[in-house]
Amino acid sequence: MAAITQLGEELKIGFSTNVYTGYIMEDFSTDPSGVQDVILDEDAATGTILVSDIGSRISFSAIIKTAGSLTPPDVGDSVTIDAVVFRTESASVKQSRKASILTFTGIKEASMTYS
């Protein structure tokens, strides 16, 4: 099957390099992560916001190929997506009479290195 052909205005299509060996990506999202502490002044108005623990969180659903696993990664396990190692926050596998699906959420804090 050939890749998608675009007519008209060019759009971002596909998953770029967000691949996970043994799986076919169905959907993929990336969100910034971090902690924000709001410091209120004497009148209970926002005076200062402390931002820390900056990073990114990913979530995806993927069809499990033969090379993939029906056992989801454990919480805390490392998963490499696009050469970035994320820590597993949650993962589950849904099996049906059709394709089995892995649903995954992981985080990569800028201050952390996972292996």
OpenMM code with the backbone's topology and positions (N, CA, C; nanometers):
from openmm import Vec3, app, unit

residues = "MET ALA ALA ILE THR GLN LEU GLY GLU GLU LEU LYS ILE GLY PHE SER THR ASN VAL TYR THR GLY TYR ILE MET GLU ASP PHE SER THR ASP PRO SER GLY VAL GLN ASP VAL ILE LEU ASP GLU ASP ALA ALA THR GLY THR ILE LEU VAL SER ASP ILE GLY SER ARG ILE SER PHE SER ALA ILE ILE LYS THR ALA GLY SER LEU THR PRO PRO ASP VAL GLY ASP SER VAL THR ILE ASP ALA VAL VAL PHE ARG THR GLU SER ALA SER VAL LYS GLN SER ARG LYS ALA SER ILE LEU THR PHE THR GLY ILE LYS GLU ALA SER MET THR TYR SER".split()
positions = [
    Vec3(0.0838, -0.1165, 0.0000),
    Vec3(0.0000, 0.0000, 0.0000),
    Vec3(0.0891, 0.1238, 0.0000),
    Vec3(0.0534, 0.2206, -0.0758),
    Vec3(0.1302, 0.3448, -0.0858),
    Vec3(0.0961, 0.4372, 0.0305),
    Vec3(0.1885, 0.5287, 0.0580),
    Vec3(0.1652, 0.6288, 0.1625),
    Vec3(0.0536, 0.7226, 0.1190),
    Vec3(-0.0002, 0.7951, 0.2144),
    Vec3(-0.1073, 0.8904, 0.1874),
    Vec3(-0.0546, 1.0012, 0.0968),
    Vec3(-0.1343, 1.0382, -0.0020),
    Vec3(-0.1019, 1.1496, -0.0902),
    Vec3(-0.1875, 1.2685, -0.0503),
    Vec3(-0.1249, 1.3861, -0.0443),
    Vec3(-0.1987, 1.5060, -0.0051),
    Vec3(-0.2305, 1.5904, -0.1272),
    Vec3(-0.3505, 1.6407, -0.1312),
    Vec3(-0.3925, 1.7376, -0.2312),
    Vec3(-0.4340, 1.8629, -0.1559),
    Vec3(-0.4008, 1.9776, -0.2075),
    Vec3(-0.4359, 2.1014, -0.1383),
    Vec3(-0.3308, 2.1372, -0.0357),
    Vec3(-0.3724, 2.2024, 0.0734),
    Vec3(-0.2797, 2.2474, 0.1765),
    Vec3(-0.2125, 2.1290, 0.2447),
    Vec3(-0.0809, 2.1380, 0.2622),
    Vec3(-0.0053, 2.0301, 0.3246),
    Vec3(-0.0338, 2.0245, 0.4740),
    Vec3(-0.0563, 1.9040, 0.5258),
    Vec3(-0.0884, 1.8811, 0.6664),
    Vec3(0.0137, 1.7864, 0.7283),
    Vec3(0.0270, 1.7926, 0.8594),
    Vec3(0.1084, 1.6940, 0.9310),
    Vec3(0.0290, 1.5648, 0.9372),
    Vec3(0.0864, 1.4572, 0.8868),
    Vec3(0.0168, 1.3288, 0.8819),
    Vec3(0.1069, 1.2218, 0.9418),
    Vec3(0.0477, 1.1326, 1.0172),
    Vec3(0.1204, 1.0172, 1.0688),
    Vec3(0.1866, 1.0440, 1.2027),
    Vec3(0.2773, 0.9561, 1.2368),
    Vec3(0.3369, 0.9549, 1.3696),
    Vec3(0.4816, 0.9997, 1.3699),
    Vec3(0.5283, 1.0562, 1.2586),
    Vec3(0.6665, 1.1011, 1.2490),
    Vec3(0.7566, 0.9838, 1.2842),
    Vec3(0.8426, 1.0012, 1.3811),
    Vec3(0.9323, 0.8918, 1.4193),
    Vec3(0.8886, 0.8273, 1.5500),
    Vec3(0.7668, 0.8525, 1.5951),
    Vec3(0.7161, 0.7933, 1.7192),
    Vec3(0.6763, 0.6482, 1.6936),
    Vec3(0.7736, 0.5605, 1.7037),
    Vec3(0.7506, 0.4187, 1.6795),
    Vec3(0.7870, 0.3386, 1.8036),
    Vec3(0.7230, 0.2246, 1.8173),
    Vec3(0.7508, 0.1302, 1.9252),
    Vec3(0.7592, -0.0055, 1.8583),
    Vec3(0.8758, -0.0652, 1.8578),
    Vec3(0.9003, -0.1900, 1.7864),
    Vec3(0.8038, -0.2992, 1.8320),
    Vec3(0.7391, -0.3626, 1.7349),
    Vec3(0.6444, -0.4699, 1.7629),
    Vec3(0.4996, -0.4234, 1.7697),
    Vec3(0.4771, -0.2943, 1.7412),
    Vec3(0.3438, -0.2370, 1.7536),
    Vec3(0.3147, -0.1447, 1.6351),
    Vec3(0.1866, -0.1304, 1.6008),
    Vec3(0.1417, -0.0370, 1.4973),
    Vec3(0.0653, 0.0740, 1.5680),
    Vec3(0.1171, 0.1962, 1.5607),
    Vec3(0.0532, 0.3082, 1.6292),
    Vec3(-0.0853, 0.3351, 1.5722),
    Vec3(-0.1810, 0.3546, 1.6613),
    Vec3(-0.3177, 0.3924, 1.6243),
    Vec3(-0.3401, 0.5411, 1.6486),
    Vec3(-0.2945, 0.5891, 1.7646),
    Vec3(-0.3021, 0.7309, 1.7974),
    Vec3(-0.1898, 0.7619, 1.8945),
    Vec3(-0.1508, 0.8894, 1.9004),
    Vec3(-0.0357, 0.9291, 1.9810),
    Vec3(-0.0556, 1.0736, 2.0242),
    Vec3(-0.0349, 1.1023, 2.1534),
    Vec3(-0.0431, 1.2411, 2.1990),
    Vec3(0.0762, 1.2741, 2.2875),
    Vec3(0.1178, 1.4001, 2.2820),
    Vec3(0.2284, 1.4512, 2.3621),
    Vec3(0.1804, 1.5747, 2.4361),
    Vec3(0.2063, 1.5779, 2.5657),
    Vec3(0.1655, 1.6915, 2.6490),
    Vec3(0.2822, 1.7332, 2.7375),
    Vec3(0.2960, 1.8633, 2.7660),
    Vec3(0.3977, 1.9055, 2.8614),
    Vec3(0.3583, 1.8599, 3.0016),
    Vec3(0.4585, 1.8361, 3.0861),
    Vec3(0.4295, 1.7999, 3.2248),
    Vec3(0.5138, 1.8879, 3.3167),
    Vec3(0.4731, 1.8953, 3.4401),
    Vec3(0.5449, 1.9730, 3.5399),
    Vec3(0.4571, 2.0007, 3.6596),
    Vec3(0.5152, 2.0642, 3.7566),
    Vec3(0.4442, 2.0979, 3.8798),
    Vec3(0.4424, 2.2502, 3.8928),
    Vec3(0.3247, 2.3045, 3.9224),
    Vec3(0.3122, 2.4485, 3.9431),
    Vec3(0.2600, 2.4727, 4.0847),
    Vec3(0.3386, 2.5463, 4.1607),
    Vec3(0.2971, 2.5848, 4.2955),
    Vec3(0.2609, 2.7326, 4.2930),
    Vec3(0.1394, 2.7647, 4.3353),
    Vec3(0.0928, 2.9029, 4.3375),
    Vec3(0.1110, 2.9578, 4.4786),
    Vec3(0.1844, 3.0688, 4.4880),
    Vec3(0.2062, 3.1360, 4.6158),
    Vec3(0.1145, 3.2588, 4.6180),
    Vec3(0.0260, 3.2626, 4.7163),
    Vec3(-0.0695, 3.3738, 4.7277),
    Vec3(-0.0136, 3.4820, 4.8192),
    Vec3(-0.0506, 3.6063, 4.7899),
    Vec3(-0.0097, 3.7162, 4.8769),
    Vec3(-0.1100, 3.7322, 4.9920),
    Vec3(-0.0950, 3.8395, 5.0688),
    Vec3(-0.1797, 3.8619, 5.1861),
    Vec3(-0.3269, 3.8775, 5.1523),
    Vec3(-0.3585, 3.9171, 5.0282),
    Vec3(-0.4974, 3.9343, 4.9857),
    Vec3(-0.5504, 3.8124, 4.9098),
    Vec3(-0.4777, 3.7032, 4.9173),
    Vec3(-0.5137, 3.5778, 4.8507),
    Vec3(-0.5130, 3.5889, 4.6983),
    Vec3(-0.4323, 3.6824, 4.6473),
    Vec3(-0.4141, 3.6941, 4.5022),
    Vec3(-0.2819, 3.6263, 4.4656),
    Vec3(-0.2739, 3.5770, 4.3449),
    Vec3(-0.1508, 3.5121, 4.3009),
    Vec3(-0.0362, 3.6117, 4.3027),
    Vec3(0.0678, 3.5758, 4.3755),
    Vec3(0.1860, 3.6609, 4.3825),
    Vec3(0.3024, 3.6012, 4.3059),
    Vec3(0.3169, 3.4709, 4.3137),
    Vec3(0.4279, 3.4010, 4.2506),
    Vec3(0.3820, 3.2618, 4.2101),
    Vec3(0.4360, 3.2157, 4.0996),
    Vec3(0.4132, 3.0770, 4.0585),
    Vec3(0.5496, 3.0112, 4.0426),
    Vec3(0.5683, 2.9007, 4.1122),
    Vec3(0.6917, 2.8236, 4.1041),
    Vec3(0.6673, 2.7048, 4.0119),
    Vec3(0.7430, 2.6974, 3.9032),
    Vec3(0.7285, 2.5884, 3.8065),
    Vec3(0.8502, 2.4982, 3.8194),
    Vec3(0.8259, 2.3696, 3.8360),
    Vec3(0.9365, 2.2750, 3.8525),
    Vec3(0.9018, 2.1415, 3.7873),
    Vec3(0.9992, 2.0546, 3.7847),
    Vec3(0.9827, 1.9174, 3.7345),
    Vec3(0.9290, 1.9143, 3.5911),
    Vec3(0.9858, 1.9990, 3.5050),
    Vec3(0.9417, 2.0100, 3.3658),
    Vec3(0.9744, 1.8811, 3.2901),
    Vec3(0.8866, 1.8440, 3.2004),
    Vec3(0.9084, 1.7254, 3.1183),
    Vec3(0.7999, 1.7117, 3.0144),
    Vec3(0.7823, 1.5891, 2.9665),
    Vec3(0.6745, 1.5627, 2.8709),
    Vec3(0.6104, 1.4285, 2.9016),
    Vec3(0.4828, 1.4210, 2.8706),
    Vec3(0.4040, 1.2994, 2.8915),
    Vec3(0.3501, 1.2561, 2.7557),
    Vec3(0.3588, 1.1265, 2.7293),
    Vec3(0.3028, 1.0720, 2.6059),
    Vec3(0.1946, 0.9711, 2.6394),
    Vec3(0.1007, 0.9583, 2.5484),
    Vec3(-0.0029, 0.8560, 2.5567),
    Vec3(-0.0249, 0.8033, 2.4171),
    Vec3(-0.0435, 0.6725, 2.4064),
    Vec3(-0.0736, 0.6165, 2.2758),
    Vec3(-0.1500, 0.4861, 2.2882),
    Vec3(-0.2150, 0.4508, 2.1789),
    Vec3(-0.2752, 0.3194, 2.1620),
    Vec3(-0.2089, 0.2574, 2.0404),
    Vec3(-0.1764, 0.1288, 2.0494),
    Vec3(-0.1068, 0.0626, 1.9399),
    Vec3(-0.1548, -0.0811, 1.9262),
    Vec3(-0.1697, -0.1249, 1.8020),
    Vec3(-0.2043, -0.2637, 1.7727),
    Vec3(-0.0804, -0.3489, 1.7975),
    Vec3(-0.0990, -0.4612, 1.8647),
    Vec3(0.0133, -0.5484, 1.8982),
    Vec3(0.0403, -0.6442, 1.7824),
    Vec3(0.1619, -0.6350, 1.7264),
    Vec3(0.2046, -0.7262, 1.6205),
    Vec3(0.2586, -0.8540, 1.6844),
    Vec3(0.2926, -0.9510, 1.6034),
    Vec3(0.3456, -1.0779, 1.6532),
    Vec3(0.4685, -1.0564, 1.7410),
    Vec3(0.5531, -0.9596, 1.7055),
    Vec3(0.6753, -0.9323, 1.7821),
    Vec3(0.6476, -0.8590, 1.9129),
    Vec3(0.5284, -0.8036, 1.9276),
    Vec3(0.4915, -0.7314, 2.0495),
    Vec3(0.4510, -0.8277, 2.1597),
    Vec3(0.4123, -0.7724, 2.2744),
    Vec3(0.3773, -0.8548, 2.3894),
    Vec3(0.2345, -0.8269, 2.4349),
    Vec3(0.1642, -0.9327, 2.4766),
    Vec3(0.0313, -0.9174, 2.5352),
    Vec3(0.0401, -0.8748, 2.6815),
    Vec3(0.1604, -0.8755, 2.7372),
    Vec3(0.1807, -0.8307, 2.8745),
    Vec3(0.2240, -0.6840, 2.8712),
    Vec3(0.1444, -0.5939, 2.9269),
    Vec3(0.1808, -0.4514, 2.9229),
    Vec3(0.3023, -0.4245, 3.0111),
    Vec3(0.3767, -0.3165, 2.9824),
    Vec3(0.4870, -0.2797, 3.0709),
    Vec3(0.4347, -0.2512, 3.2113),
    Vec3(0.5139, -0.2841, 3.3118),
    Vec3(0.4773, -0.2548, 3.4501),
    Vec3(0.4956, -0.1065, 3.4792),
    Vec3(0.4229, -0.0546, 3.5764),
    Vec3(0.4422, 0.0830, 3.6214),
    Vec3(0.5885, 0.0981, 3.6628),
    Vec3(0.6537, 0.2021, 3.6104),
    Vec3(0.7944, 0.2259, 3.6399),
    Vec3(0.8902, 0.1698, 3.5362),
    Vec3(0.8432, 0.0785, 3.4485),
    Vec3(0.9288, 0.0235, 3.3435),
    Vec3(0.9678, 0.1320, 3.2435),
    Vec3(1.0826, 0.1146, 3.1796),
    Vec3(1.1294, 0.2059, 3.0761),
    Vec3(1.0809, 0.1582, 2.9399),
    Vec3(1.0338, 0.2530, 2.8588),
    Vec3(0.9884, 0.2263, 2.7220),
    Vec3(1.0509, 0.3320, 2.6326),
    Vec3(1.1130, 0.2892, 2.5218),
    Vec3(1.1799, 0.3824, 2.4311),
    Vec3(1.0910, 0.4136, 2.3121),
    Vec3(1.0615, 0.5417, 2.2941),
    Vec3(0.9845, 0.5921, 2.1811),
    Vec3(1.0677, 0.7019, 2.1157),
    Vec3(1.0957, 0.6884, 1.9864),
    Vec3(1.1732, 0.7893, 1.9125),
    Vec3(1.3048, 0.8202, 1.9844),
    Vec3(1.3746, 0.7173, 2.0314),
    Vec3(1.5049, 0.7265, 2.0984),
    Vec3(1.4986, 0.7991, 2.2332),
    Vec3(1.3783, 0.8268, 2.2855),
    Vec3(1.3621, 0.8870, 2.4178),
    Vec3(1.3062, 0.7796, 2.5107),
    Vec3(1.3688, 0.7644, 2.6276),
    Vec3(1.3244, 0.6634, 2.7234),
    Vec3(1.2256, 0.7270, 2.8206),
    Vec3(1.1034, 0.6729, 2.8233),
    Vec3(0.9967, 0.7202, 2.9108),
    Vec3(0.9742, 0.6202, 3.0237),
    Vec3(0.9303, 0.6697, 3.1392),
    Vec3(0.8913, 0.5853, 3.2517),
    Vec3(0.7418, 0.5569, 3.2394),
    Vec3(0.7051, 0.4308, 3.2500),
    Vec3(0.5647, 0.3920, 3.2392),
    Vec3(0.4866, 0.4412, 3.3602),
    Vec3(0.3792, 0.5173, 3.3318),
    Vec3(0.2863, 0.5600, 3.4370),
    Vec3(0.1670, 0.4652, 3.4431),
    Vec3(0.1192, 0.4227, 3.3256),
    Vec3(0.0106, 0.3250, 3.3195),
    Vec3(0.0157, 0.2553, 3.1840),
    Vec3(-0.0296, 0.1319, 3.1824),
    Vec3(-0.0347, 0.0557, 3.0581),
    Vec3(-0.1360, -0.0566, 3.0749),
    Vec3(-0.2074, -0.0846, 2.9665),
    Vec3(-0.3031, -0.1956, 2.9690),
    Vec3(-0.3135, -0.2554, 2.8295),
    Vec3(-0.3560, -0.3798, 2.8256),
    Vec3(-0.3785, -0.4484, 2.6982),
    Vec3(-0.5247, -0.4896, 2.6930),
    Vec3(-0.5885, -0.4546, 2.5817),
    Vec3(-0.7264, -0.4956, 2.5580),
    Vec3(-0.7247, -0.6000, 2.4473),
    Vec3(-0.7778, -0.7173, 2.4787),
    Vec3(-0.7867, -0.8237, 2.3792),
    Vec3(-0.9314, -0.8383, 2.3349),
    Vec3(-0.9491, -0.8615, 2.2064),
    Vec3(-1.0820, -0.8837, 2.1517),
    Vec3(-1.0703, -0.9852, 2.0391),
    Vec3(-1.1806, -1.0155, 1.9737),
    Vec3(-1.1739, -1.1108, 1.8636),
    Vec3(-1.1031, -1.0503, 1.7430),
    Vec3(-1.0811, -0.9178, 1.7474),
    Vec3(-1.0020, -0.8505, 1.6447),
    Vec3(-0.8605, -0.8313, 1.6992),
    Vec3(-0.7969, -0.7233, 1.6649),
    Vec3(-0.6591, -0.6981, 1.7078),
    Vec3(-0.6519, -0.6612, 1.8556),
    Vec3(-0.5466, -0.7073, 1.9219),
    Vec3(-0.5200, -0.6683, 2.0604),
    Vec3(-0.4539, -0.5309, 2.0605),
    Vec3(-0.4887, -0.4484, 2.1605),
    Vec3(-0.4433, -0.3092, 2.1660),
    Vec3(-0.3702, -0.2819, 2.2973),
    Vec3(-0.2510, -0.2209, 2.2876),
    Vec3(-0.1791, -0.1707, 2.4037),
    Vec3(-0.2128, -0.0226, 2.4191),
    Vec3(-0.2544, 0.0170, 2.5396),
    Vec3(-0.2752, 0.1580, 2.5715),
    Vec3(-0.1699, 0.1945, 2.6758),
    Vec3(-0.0957, 0.3036, 2.6493),
    Vec3(0.0227, 0.3369, 2.7286),
    Vec3(0.0247, 0.4854, 2.7630),
    Vec3(0.0677, 0.5169, 2.8853),
    Vec3(0.0976, 0.6541, 2.9252),
    Vec3(0.2332, 0.6525, 2.9947),
    Vec3(0.3221, 0.7428, 2.9496),
    Vec3(0.4555, 0.7497, 3.0083),
    Vec3(0.4994, 0.8934, 3.0254),
    Vec3(0.6007, 0.9132, 3.1084),
    Vec3(0.6511, 1.0477, 3.1371),
    Vec3(0.8027, 1.0477, 3.1261),
    Vec3(0.8561, 1.1622, 3.0844),
    Vec3(1.0015, 1.1842, 3.0809),
    Vec3(1.0272, 1.3221, 3.1393),
    Vec3(1.0713, 1.3251, 3.2636),
    Vec3(1.1086, 1.4508, 3.3265),
    Vec3(1.2455, 1.4909, 3.2734),
    Vec3(1.2645, 1.6200, 3.2476),
    Vec3(1.3915, 1.6677, 3.1918),
    Vec3(1.5095, 1.6344, 3.2835),
    Vec3(1.4843, 1.6248, 3.4133),
    Vec3(1.5912, 1.6006, 3.5097),
    Vec3(1.6272, 1.4524, 3.5256),
    Vec3(1.5513, 1.3636, 3.4625),
    Vec3(1.5703, 1.2198, 3.4850),
    Vec3(1.6274, 1.1513, 3.3610),
    Vec3(1.7041, 1.0444, 3.3862),
    Vec3(1.7534, 0.9573, 3.2806),
    Vec3(1.7104, 0.8163, 3.3170),
    Vec3(1.6350, 0.7543, 3.2270),
    Vec3(1.5903, 0.6173, 3.2494),
    Vec3(1.6677, 0.5249, 3.1565),
    Vec3(1.6832, 0.4005, 3.1988),
    Vec3(1.7532, 0.3039, 3.1134),
    Vec3(1.6697, 0.1804, 3.0937),
] * unit.nanometer
topology = app.Topology()
chain = topology.addChain("A")
for resn in residues:
    res = topology.addResidue(resn, chain)
    for name in ("N", "CA", "C"):
        topology.addAtom(name, app.Element.getBySymbol(name[0]), res)
